[in-house]
């Protein structure tokens, strides 16, 4: 597709501009109202150009308007191909295939899902603001609570080690 060949990408951009301006200025077909050319992809051999389009229509009538627009595009395919060939100056003009682009509709669905998720997050934040702990707020022991009065963290066993300070290693070596 167009992503691997820079020439195909340039021709795809040119085809998109030519078709969009032709639909707006030259084709006076009411079925093509509110049509937007979203993307054009050209094969690396420049034989086929897939023209992705979308249409914003009246709510509840989208499918009928889409079918009529697809028919109008198919009928104008030859005229648009001739215009593309003339403007592009190509030896072989790619065949045009018109494909309805589902991405904008899916994007609206995703936005709706995200709006619902944001609303749920707000409800949880409100619930957290008034929530209370079932027990202590912090049920875990901390280092400062575990230390005894000496502050070294060893507890009562410190006395045994204090007696060892009086023990001289040289005395033990003398007894051997």
C-alpha positions as CSV (number, residue, x, y, z in Angstrom):
1,X,0.0,0.0,0.0
2,X,1.0,3.7,0.1
3,X,3.0,3.4,3.3
4,X,5.9,1.5,1.6
5,X,6.3,3.4,-1.6
6,X,6.8,7.2,-1.4
7,X,5.6,7.7,-5.0
8,X,2.4,5.8,-4.2
9,X,1.9,8.0,-1.1
10,X,2.3,11.2,-3.2
11,X,-0.1,9.9,-5.8
12,X,-2.6,8.9,-3.1
13,X,-2.5,12.4,-1.7
14,X,-3.0,13.9,-5.1
15,X,-5.9,11.5,-5.9
16,X,-7.5,12.5,-2.6
17,X,-7.3,16.2,-3.4
18,X,-8.6,15.8,-6.9
19,X,-11.6,13.6,-6.0
20,X,-12.5,15.8,-3.0
21,X,-12.5,19.0,-5.0
22,X,-14.3,17.4,-8.0
23,X,-17.1,16.1,-5.8
24,X,-17.5,19.6,-4.3
25,X,-17.2,21.6,-7.6
26,X,-17.9,19.5,-10.6
27,X,-20.3,16.7,-9.6
28,X,-23.7,18.3,-8.8
29,X,-25.3,15.2,-7.4
30,X,-27.4,15.7,-4.3
31,X,-26.6,12.1,-3.2
32,X,-23.0,13.2,-2.7
33,X,-23.9,15.8,-0.1
34,X,-21.9,15.7,3.1
35,X,-19.3,13.3,1.7
36,X,-15.8,13.5,3.0
37,X,-12.8,11.7,1.4
38,X,-10.9,10.4,4.5
39,X,-8.0,8.5,2.9
40,X,-6.7,7.1,-0.3
41,X,-4.4,4.1,-0.5
42,X,-2.6,3.2,-3.7
43,X,-1.0,-0.1,-4.4
44,X,2.8,-0.1,-4.9
45,X,2.3,-0.9,-8.6
46,X,-0.1,2.1,-8.9
47,X,-2.8,0.0,-10.4
48,X,-5.6,0.3,-7.8
49,X,-6.5,3.3,-5.6
50,X,-8.9,2.6,-2.7
51,X,-10.8,5.7,-1.9
52,X,-12.1,5.7,1.7
53,X,-15.1,8.0,2.3
54,X,-17.6,8.8,4.9
55,X,-20.9,10.7,5.0
56,X,-22.5,12.6,7.8
57,X,-26.2,12.2,7.3
58,X,-29.5,12.6,9.1
59,X,-30.0,10.4,12.1
60,X,-32.0,7.3,11.2
61,X,-31.5,7.7,7.5
62,X,-27.7,6.9,7.4
63,X,-27.9,3.5,5.7
64,X,-30.2,4.7,2.9
65,X,-28.1,7.8,2.3
66,X,-24.9,5.7,2.3
67,X,-26.3,3.4,-0.3
68,X,-27.4,6.2,-2.6
69,X,-24.0,7.9,-2.1
70,X,-22.2,4.6,-3.0
71,X,-24.3,4.4,-6.2
72,X,-23.5,8.0,-7.1
73,X,-19.7,7.4,-6.6
74,X,-19.8,4.2,-8.6
75,X,-21.6,6.1,-11.5
76,X,-19.1,8.9,-11.3
77,X,-16.1,6.6,-11.1
78,X,-15.1,6.9,-14.8
79,X,-15.4,10.7,-14.8
80,X,-13.3,10.9,-11.6
81,X,-10.7,8.5,-13.0
82,X,-10.4,10.7,-16.1
83,X,-9.9,13.8,-13.9
84,X,-7.3,12.0,-11.8
85,X,-5.4,10.9,-14.9
86,X,-5.5,14.4,-16.3
87,X,-4.3,16.1,-13.1
88,X,-1.7,13.5,-12.2
89,X,-0.2,13.1,-15.7
90,X,0.3,9.4,-15.2
91,X,0.8,7.0,-18.1
92,X,-1.7,4.5,-16.4
93,X,-4.4,5.9,-14.2
94,X,-5.2,3.7,-11.2
95,X,-8.6,2.0,-11.0
96,X,-10.8,3.7,-8.3
97,X,-12.5,1.6,-5.7
98,X,-14.7,3.5,-3.3
99,X,-14.9,2.0,0.2
100,X,-17.1,3.4,3.0
101,X,-14.9,4.3,6.0
102,X,-16.3,2.8,9.2
103,X,-13.6,4.5,11.4
104,X,-15.5,7.8,12.2
105,X,-18.6,5.9,13.3
106,X,-16.5,3.6,15.5
107,X,-14.7,6.6,16.9
108,X,-18.1,8.0,18.1
109,X,-18.9,4.7,19.7
110,X,-15.6,4.7,21.5
111,X,-16.2,8.3,22.7
112,X,-19.6,7.2,24.1
113,X,-17.9,4.4,26.0
114,X,-15.3,6.7,27.4
115,X,-18.0,9.2,28.5
116,X,-19.7,6.4,30.4
117,X,-16.4,5.3,32.0
118,X,-15.8,9.0,33.1
119,X,-19.2,9.1,34.7
120,X,-18.6,5.9,36.6
121,X,-15.2,7.3,37.8
122,X,-16.9,10.4,39.1
123,X,-19.5,8.3,40.9
124,X,-16.7,6.2,42.5
125,X,-14.8,9.4,43.5
126,X,-17.9,10.7,45.3
127,X,-18.4,7.3,47.1
128,X,-14.7,7.4,48.1
129,X,-15.1,10.9,49.6
130,X,-17.7,9.7,52.1
131,X,-16.3,6.2,52.7
132,X,-15.0,5.1,56.1
133,X,-12.7,2.2,57.1
134,X,-14.4,-0.8,58.7
135,X,-11.6,-1.0,61.3
136,X,-8.5,1.1,62.0
137,X,-7.5,3.4,59.2
138,X,-4.1,1.9,59.2
139,X,-4.1,-1.7,60.6
140,X,-0.4,-2.3,60.1
141,X,2.3,-2.1,62.7
142,X,5.0,0.5,62.0
143,X,8.7,0.5,63.0
144,X,8.2,3.3,65.5
145,X,5.6,1.2,67.4
146,X,7.6,-2.0,67.4
147,X,10.7,-0.4,69.0
148,X,10.9,-0.5,72.8
149,X,12.1,2.3,75.1
150,X,15.8,1.8,74.2
151,X,15.0,2.7,70.6
152,X,17.2,0.1,69.0
153,X,14.4,-2.2,68.0
154,X,15.8,-5.3,69.7
155,X,13.5,-5.4,72.7
156,X,14.4,-7.1,76.0
157,X,17.2,-9.3,74.6
158,X,19.6,-6.4,74.8
159,X,20.5,-7.2,78.3
160,X,22.2,-10.5,77.3
161,X,24.4,-8.7,74.8
162,X,25.3,-6.0,77.3
163,X,26.8,-8.7,79.6
164,X,29.0,-9.8,76.7
165,X,30.7,-6.5,76.7
166,X,32.4,-7.4,80.0
167,X,33.7,-10.6,78.6
168,X,37.3,-10.4,77.5
169,X,38.5,-12.6,74.7
170,X,42.1,-12.7,75.9
171,X,40.9,-14.4,79.2
172,X,39.4,-17.2,77.2
173,X,42.5,-17.7,75.2
174,X,44.5,-18.0,78.4
175,X,42.4,-20.9,79.7
176,X,43.1,-23.0,76.7
